[in-house]
């Protein structure tokens, strides 16, 4: 080890960069407890909240599996309809 280190130009904080944005959000205590109870033994409840929000957005935009299947089934020709010529 060196006797001295030069930290000129160094920055404090986390070393790893992330694509996520830090925000402050106020949630009801029971909501936070529900998510925390799902990650006992490791994990991050904030990740679960992020996944839940992403899933909700997918449902709203119609990109989830159920919406896609419903759309495909509506577009499928029915057996009682005459075949195109």
N, C-alpha and C positions, 0 to 999 in steps of 0.2 A: 504494500500500500504506500501511497505517496504521503508525504508530510502535509502537503497542501493541495487543494484542488481549486481550479479557476472556474467559477460559476458565472462569469461575465456573460451577459446576454441570455442567461437561462430564465425560464419562466416557471412559476409555481403552479401546481395543479396536477391533474391526472396526466399520465404519459400517453395513454391510449386515446385516440380520437374516435368519436362516434358520429353517426349521421343523425342521431336523435337530438331533439331540441329540448332543453330544460325549461319547464314551465312550472307555475304554481297553480294548483287547482284545488278547490275545496269540495270534498266529498263527505257524505254523511258517514258517521262512525260505523254504522252497521254494514255499509257497502265495503269500506276498507277492511273490516274484520272478515267479511265473507271471502274476499280475495286472499287475505293473509292466511285464512284457515286452509286454503287449497294448496299452499306451498310449504306446509310444515315439513321439516326435514331437509330443507334446502330449496333453492329457487328464489324467484323474485316476484312479489305480488304486482309490482308495477308492470312487469312483462305480461302478466295475465290480463291486467286492465287494458294494455295496448292491444293484445290479441282480441279481446272482447269488442273493443271499439272498431278494430279493423273488420271483424266479422259482421258487425252491425252495418258498417258502411257498405260492405259487399252485398248484404241483403237489400239495402236501400237502392243500390245501383243495379241490382238484378244480375250480379256476377256470381252469386252463390250457386251451388249445384242444384238445389231445389228449383230456383227460378229458371235456370237453364233447361232443366228437364221439362218443366211445365211449358216453356216456350216451344221446345222441340215437339212435344206431344200435341200442342195446338196446331202446329204446322204440318204434322203428319197427315196424309190422306186417310180417311176412314175406309173400312172394308165395304161399307154400303154405298159409297160414292162411286159414280161411274168412272172408269179408268180413262185418262186422257188419250186421245187418238193421235 
